[in-house]
Amino acid sequence: MLLAIDAGNTNIVFALVDGDAIKARWRIATDPRRTADEYAVWLHQLLQLEGYERSAIEAVIIATVVPRALHNLEVLASKYFGVTALVAGRPPVEWGITLDVDEPQNVGADRAVNVIAAHRRHPGDLIVIDFGTATTFDVVDYTGAYKGGIIAPGINLSLDALVGAAAKLPRIAIEAPDSASVIGRTTTSQMLVGIYFGYVSMIEGLVGRMKAEVGRPVKIIATGGLAPLFERHVKLFDSIEPDLTIQGLGIMYDRLKARL
């Protein structure tokens, strides 16, 4: 059994992977100060609830965009699972894809891992949209090469900026509006329309421009915790893959095992 860890800016996802199957997954808020011991207590209880023992985990692989969180996750692997953590993008876990951009060393681990999984599951030219703390748009060509993309503020960051800068505006929860109307009749509904449908328009506009630039038929793959939020009012997605990063980590681990 593989323990795959996706450490993002907002949450860290832990998942048990057995071959192509994700057996269990858990999410915890990202806190670089959290120690390996704290992770272990939390994770041990969840493993037991799912009927697994620590001894079932034979390897740990990590993708992280939070460098300060990496050390304690590596200690978790060595101290509590008796293995040296594999880190995506570091030897011996190479990307195995072409990062065809000007600064390949600066491509986020989550984005590279998403590209690997998306190409495996959907051959051809792709745009992968990851709805997280930031919303990223990544272009993958038919060979599996990463060609570049876009980084935009996540929808919650946009809402935080709006509420933080306007003293009289209330904090609202982001949700898909019941109506397709873009004329709000209350302050709250106007905020929801502005944030939600403004974001929908951004997605549609950027994807349209990217497809025109690629110049070939392109599939649109959505992932990230907020992806289902847009499914109702965005008709662009060919597939929503909520576990794309975990699947990519599993693929990288399988490739490594095949080489050894």
N, C-alpha and C positions, 0 to 999 in steps of 0.2 A: 504494500500500500504506500502511495506517495502522499505526503503532506505538501500541498501547494499553497503558497502564501503570496497574495497580491497586496502590497502595502501602498495604498494611495494617500493622497493628501488629507482626505476626510475620514476614510474608513480603511481598515485592514480586513481582508477576506481570507479565511483559512478554509481549505477544502481537502477532503479525502478523495483521492483519485485512484481508481483501480482500472488500468487499461484505458478504455475510452469512456468509462462510466465515472460520474461524480457521485460518490456515495453519500456525502454529507458536506454542508458548508455552513460556516458561521461568520458573523461580522462583528467587529468591535471598533469603536472610535479610535482613530489614530492619535497616539500620544507618545512622542519620542522619549518621554521620561519613564514610560512603563517598562519595568524590568522583566528579565527572562522569567523570574520566579512568579511574577504576577500573571504573565501569559500562561505559564504552566498550570497554575491553580485553576484559572478560568477554562483552559482548554481541556484539562484532565476531566473535569466534571462533564463537559459537553461530550467528550468521547464516551464516557461511561453511559450517559443518557442515550446515546446512539448504539450502545452495545459493543463498543470497540475498546481494546486495550492499547496502551502505549506501545507495546511490543509489536503491534500490527504495522507500525510505521517503519518502513525500511529506508526511506530517503526523504529529504526536505529540499524543496526548491523555492527560491524567493525572487520575485520581481518587485522592485521598489523605486518610487520616485521621491522617497523621503530618506536621504542618506543617514540622518541621525537615528532613524529607527532600525537600521540594518544590524548594528552590533548586537543589540539585545535579542533580535530574532536569531542571529547566528548562535548566540549563547544558548538560547532555548533549544536549538537543534542538537548542540553538542552535549549539553548538561542533562537534558531530559529525554532525548531520543537516541543518544549515543552515535550521532552521525555528524559529518561535516556538511553544513548547508551548502547547496549549490546556488549560485547567484546568476540569474539570467544575464547574459552578455559578458560574463567573465569566464575565462578558461576554467574548466573544460567545457562550459556550456555556452558555446558560440551561437550567434544568431542563426547562422546558416542561410541567411538571405542577403541580398544586396541592399544596402542603405544608400540609395542614389540621390544624396543630398549634399549640400556644401559643408555641413558640419555633422557628419555621421556620429561623432562621439557625443553629441548633445541630444540625440534622439532619446526620448523617454522610454524606459524599459517597458512600461505598459503598452505604449504605442507599437513598439517592435513586436512584442508578444502577440498583440491583437492582430497584426498583419500576418504573422505566421499561422495563426488559427484560422483567420478569415480565408486566406488563400487555400488552405487545406480543405475547408468545407465548401468554398464557392470558387471554383476555377474561373479565370477570366479577369477582366478589369473591374476593380472595386473602388468604392469610397466607403471607408469605415468611419462611422460617427460614434464617438464615445462620450456619453453624457455623464460627466462627473463633476468634480470641483471646477474644472475647466471643461469646455466642450471642444473636443478635437475632431478634425476632419482629416483623414489620411487617405492618400491615393496609392493604390496598389496596382501594378500593371499585371498583365496576363502571365508573366514569368514569375510573379511573386515578389518582385522588387518593390521596395518602398520608395516612392517618387517625391514625397513631400506632402504638405498639407496646410492646415490652418489651426491656430489656437485662438479660441474665443472665451470670454468669461462664461462660467456656468450660470444657469438660470438663478440659482440661489445667491450667487455673488452679485448678480445684477439687482436682485430684490434687496439684498442687504445694503447696497450702495444707495438705492432709491430711498429706503426707509431711514438710513443713517443721515442723509443729507436734507431730508424734508421733515421738519419737526412735527407737523400735524398729521402726517400719514401713519396709519396703523400698520403693525406687522401682520401680514396675512400668510396663510398656507398656500403653497403653490399646488394647484390641481387643474385637471382638464375641465374647462367650463362646460356646463350642461348645454349651453346654446352656442351656436356658431356666430351669433351676433357680436359685432365689434363695437357696439355703442352701449357703454355701461350707463346704468341709471343711478348708481350709488358710488360713493368714493371707493369702497372695497371692490365693487365689480369693475370699475374703471381701472383700478390698479391691476386686477387680475387679467383684464383684457390687454392692457398695455404690456405687461410682463410676458404673459403666455403667448398671445398672438403676435406680439413683437418678436418673440423668440422663434415662433413658427415661420414668420416671414424671413427672418435671418437664415434659418435652415434652408428654406426653399430657394432663397436668393443665392446663397453661397453654393449649394449643390448644383443649381442651374449653371452658374458660372464655371464650376469645376468640370461638369460634364461637357460643356462646350469646349473647354480647353483640352480635355483628354481626346475628344473627337472620335471616340468609339463607344459602342454600347457599354454601359457601366451598371453594375448592381450596387445597390445601396444597403449596407449592413449596419444596423444600429446595435449598440451595446452600452453597458453602464447602468447603474442603478436607476437613473431617471429616464431611460429609454422608453419604458412602457407609458410614461406620462404623455408622450407625444403621439402615440399610435393612433389615437382617436381622430386627431385633426390633421395629421401629416400623412399624406398618401404616397410618399416617396419610398418608404422602406420596402425592400424585397424580403428582408428577414430581420427579426430581432433576436440577437444571440446574447442573453444575459450573462453567460459564463464564458465569454470569449477569451478573457485573459487567463482564466484557470485552464481552459482547454489548450491554449497556447503553451502554458508551462508544462502540461502533460505531454504535448508533442515534443517539446525540447528535451524532456527527460527520456522519452522513448528513443529519440535519436541518439542521445548520449549512450544509453545502454546498448544500442545496436553497434556502436563503434568500439565498445570495450570488449 
